[in-house]
Amino acid sequence: MGHDIIPMSNREIDRYHVIRQLLEKRISTRIATAQLSLSPRQVKRLNKRLRTQGQSGLIHQSRGRQSNHRLPEVRRTKIMTLLRIRYPDFGPTLATEKLAERHRLVVSNETVRHLMTESGLWTAKTGSKNYVHRQWRARKDAFGELEQFDGSYHHWLEDRGGTGELCLLASIDDATGKITKAEFAAHEGVVPVFTFWKEYLLTHGKPRAIYLDKFSTYKMNQRVAKENHETLTQFQRAMNELGINPITAHSPEAKGRVERLFQTLQDRLVKELRLAGVNTVADAHCFLDAVFIPEFNKKFAVVPASTANAHRPLATTERTTLDATFSRQETRVVRNDFTFSYQATWYQLTSDQPVTVCKKDVITIEERLDGTLMFRLRGKYLQVKALPERLKRATTRTPWVIPKTKPTTPWRPAPNHPWRHRPFTAATATAKSKLLIPPQG
């Protein structure tokens, strides 16, 4: 036997020690068979290899040889060329799907992963170092029992057509993992969110609850609002009117289903929009509804524990007042001249009203999604007219006290006044003394 260092696996080293003892006749074939969990025929074969070839005889015969399942070189080169030219920024899973859909090249995900790793197109991701233990929460049982909702800012169209950064509003069902609705908006403000949920309710009905983050559209985070629980956002007020429970999560991981959805969409949707040649927001909406969402749900949705649909249909009154519910609402107090102001414009209440209006009444102003203004008091809509300009109060007032113009000095008689030349006599002195001394008794 040679003394060269031969790389061997742990299993091969274990086999070497057992077969060597068998070769030195320190154990029997039956014992070697039991220790290695091999058949007697295989043990005899290994014994012969060790005797004739040494340690290298126990090494697996396929080591260093190409796999019998290796792709043919022509097919391998074609796949590598497509990956470099068409899908350089794709992940292995999505690239595998596109190779099968668009080029009829059916290979496994791991094969594509190895090819992309060899060519430098893919780098394995490392796990998070700052891992925090979180308790697992089971999915809801029925469709519509809980909808997770959020918005994600991203260059979804990769700035084609000058679109820039857009906000994708999306809701995903907790029980099934289906995307129930998604649409692009300029921001995650009140009007886009109200437009989203108004269309959602008309399509699916009312879900039992909505899982949200603590963005200012959904929850007031000021200290005053936290101390006063009656202070609600426009979204909370609308959900309370519809009987939908808005739940705010304390961390992104709590609503992890919609967070992971956006991670997937930022990878898949961006590339699908590029491959489909979508360059405008209108075309992107059509592509979402007609192509992407149905294929996504077909591929990733799961079967819920219950086949029931927890969505509740809109009542007749709710359907008729839906425009009022999804409106930005503020209140104003009626002044003594039956006027009030809103957004730097003064309004006058007319004499013909469907309800009695008194001074100091509080009017609810509805700014609806189409921009129209409605003025409501005790469930009735008032008749108002905009004033071109309200009369201003006089800026000059009559003072209560007339101010002094110059300081005054005590009056002094002139030097030639007769009083100064009046002779002083005893009778004059007696008269003065009577005036200065009060009478007695």
Summary of the structure (lengths in Angstrom):
residues: 441
radius of gyration: 44.6
end to end distance: 157.0
largest distance: 169.9
contacts: 1040
relative contact order: 0.07
helix: 40%
strand: 15%
